[in-house]
């Protein structure tokens, strides 16, 4: 288990102090694939560097199974870094060494016998799907293949935690998908805990079970991915999950009440909800916008509609929509200061 307790990090710059992290509290359980997401400048990279003490927190602590990493000496911290390894956006491979030698490198640093290190490296080449690249140099590989070698190298010391700092940001969508599937498979097969730092919500929805939203160095929302996707609360979360509907700038026609439908997963609606509303209730709702996505074979998302008429029509529509499974309703505005209820 990894615990971040009241973690803060400040830097001193020519323009004055900068607070990169502010009182961050998170718990990552063993076996999690935990996403930490935020826009550029949110503090994500600083946070991941604090987790393995490449950056020392200004305040607070990082605990691994209850052990305060900030209290460890240099030798003890080196041992921890073999258990908490990292992959990067830029791969960070040694370009003058073959793929096999790159994977063997961390084993060489801890004086693993050469034959044992080579056998381990060849095994890991198979794990990442590149058994024929042992004697190939990184420059001869595609970006996705280089990241696979970087993952193999990170696994060489049998770590318990894998930190992924924007590990797929430099890859095309198809390659990103294959790398995420590899990470998920490694998590399933080994039980390794994975912390994914990213600005891409698509990455989180693909493999993470829990997520924290970081904004201006603070955690503004945290929880199970399915819950955060279906009920985003913070404005930063809404902007990441449903960017086209989070800012409320979708314009209505001015002839009715704007209502947000929230699709909460599980069973897809058996019949078109808005069409049924028109046919069965005589209410022809105007669809202003929609944004949905799939998370773990479950549908989540928003639909913004406009209900024509007055409070009576609104109440009738809300009552009908309220019967639909896995759909909740939020009234976006009010009629004469009085909000209708289901």
Long-range contacts (C-beta under 8 A, 24 or more apart in sequence): 1-27, 1-28, 1-29, 1-30, 1-63, 1-64, 1-65, 1-66, 2-26, 2-27, 2-28, 2-51, 2-62, 2-63, 2-64, 2-161, 2-193, 2-195, 3-27, 3-28, 3-61, 3-62, 3-63, 3-66, 4-47, 4-50, 4-51, 4-60, 4-61, 4-62, 4-63, 5-60, 5-61, 5-62, 5-63, 6-59, 6-60, 6-61, 7-47, 7-50, 7-57, 7-59, 7-60, 7-61, 7-62, 8-57, 8-58, 8-59, 8-60, 9-43, 9-46, 9-50, 9-55, 9-57, 9-58, 9-217, 10-58, 19-217, 20-46, 20-217, 21-46, 21-47, 21-50, 21-57, 21-217, 21-218, 22-216, 22-217, 22-218, 23-60, 23-218, 24-60, 24-214, 24-217, 24-218, 24-219, 25-219, 26-212, 26-219, 26-222, 28-193, 28-195, 28-210, 29-193, 30-160, 30-191, 30-193, 31-187, 31-191, 31-192, 31-193, 32-193, 32-194, 32-195, 32-209, 32-210, 33-183, 33-184, 33-187, 33-193, 33-194, 33-196, 33-207, 33-208, 33-209, 33-210, 34-193, 34-194, 34-195, 34-196, 34-208, 34-209, 34-210, 34-211, 34-212, 35-196, 35-198, 35-203, 35-204, 35-208, 35-210, 35-211, 35-212, 35-225, 36-195, 36-196, 36-197, 36-198, 36-211, 36-212, 36-214, 37-197, 37-198, 37-199, 37-200, 37-201, 37-203, 37-204, 37-211, 37-212, 37-213, 37-214, 37-240, 38-199, 38-213, 38-214, 38-215, 38-236, 38-240, 39-199, 39-215, 39-236, 39-239, 39-240, 40-199, 41-216, 42-199, 42-214, 42-215, 42-216, 42-217, 43-214, 43-216, 43-217, 44-165, 44-166, 44-197, 44-198, 44-199, 44-214, 45-165, 45-166, 45-197, 46-217, 47-197, 47-214, 48-86, 48-163, 48-165, 48-195, 48-197, 51-84, 51-163, 51-195, 52-80, 52-81, 52-84, 52-86, 52-163, 53-77, 53-80, 53-81, 64-161, 82-106, 82-110, 82-157, 82-159, 83-157, 83-159, 83-160, 83-161, 84-159, 84-160, 84-161, 84-163, 85-154, 85-155, 85-157, 85-159, 85-161, 85-162, 85-163, 86-154, 86-162, 86-163, 86-164, 86-165, 87-147, 87-150, 87-151, 87-154, 87-162, 87-163, 87-164, 87-165, 87-167, 88-150, 88-165, 88-166, 88-167, 89-165, 89-166, 89-167, 89-168, 89-169, 89-170, 90-170, 91-138, 91-143, 91-146, 91-147, 91-149, 91-150, 92-150, 93-138, 93-146, 93-149, 93-150, 93-153, 94-138, 95-137, 95-138, 95-139, 96-137, 97-137, 98-134, 98-135, 98-136, 98-137, 99-125, 99-130, 99-133, 99-134, 99-135, 99-136, 99-137, 99-138, 99-141, 99-149, 99-152, 100-125, 100-134, 100-135, 102-138, 102-149, 102-153, 103-149, 103-152, 103-153, 103-156, 104-156, 105-153, 105-156, 106-153, 106-156, 106-157, 107-156, 107-157, 110-157, 117-156, 120-156, 121-152, 121-156, 124-152, 124-153, 124-155, 124-156, 125-152, 127-152, 127-155, 127-186, 128-152, 128-182, 129-182, 142-175, 143-170, 143-171, 143-172, 143-175, 144-171, 144-175, 144-178, 144-179, 147-171, 147-175, 147-179, 148-179, 148-182, 151-179, 151-182, 151-183, 151-186, 155-186, 155-192, 159-192, 160-192, 160-193, 161-192, 161-193, 161-194, 161-195, 162-186, 162-192, 162-193, 162-194, 162-195, 163-195, 163-197, 164-194, 164-195, 164-196, 164-197, 164-198, 165-197, 166-197, 166-198, 166-199, 167-196, 168-198, 168-200, 168-203, 169-198, 169-199, 169-200, 176-203, 177-206, 180-206, 180-207, 183-207, 201-240, 201-241, 205-229, 205-293, 205-294, 205-295, 213-237, 213-240, 225-295, 225-296, 226-265, 226-295, 226-296, 226-298, 226-300, 229-293, 229-295, 229-300, 230-262, 230-263, 230-264, 230-265, 230-300, 231-262, 231-264, 241-293, 242-291, 242-301, 242-302, 243-291, 244-289, 244-291, 245-289, 245-290, 245-291, 245-302, 245-304, 248-332, 250-288, 250-289, 250-304, 251-288, 252-286, 252-288, 252-306, 253-286, 253-306, 255-306, 255-308, 256-286, 256-306, 256-307, 256-308, 256-309, 256-313, 256-314, 257-306, 257-307, 257-314, 257-331, 257-332, 257-333, 257-335, 257-340, 258-288, 258-304, 258-305, 258-306, 258-307, 258-331, 258-332, 258-333, 259-285, 259-304, 259-305, 259-306, 259-307, 259-314, 259-317, 259-318, 259-321, 259-329, 259-330, 259-331, 259-332, 260-302, 260-303, 260-304, 260-305, 260-329, 260-330, 260-331, 260-332, 261-302, 261-303, 261-304, 261-305, 261-321, 261-327, 261-328, 261-329, 262-301, 262-302, 262-327, 262-328, 262-329, 262-330, 263-292, 263-299, 263-300, 263-301, 263-302, 263-303, 263-326, 263-327, 264-300, 264-326, 264-327, 264-328, 265-295, 265-298, 265-299, 265-300, 265-326, 266-298, 266-325, 266-326, 267-325, 267-326, 268-299, 269-324, 269-325, 269-326, 269-327, 273-321, 273-324, 273-327, 274-303, 274-305, 276-320, 277-317, 277-320, 277-321, 280-320, 281-316, 281-317, 281-320, 283-307, 283-308, 283-309, 283-313, 283-316, 283-317, 283-320, 284-308, 285-317, 304-332, 310-335, 311-335, 311-338, 311-340, 314-340, 315-340, 315-341, 318-342
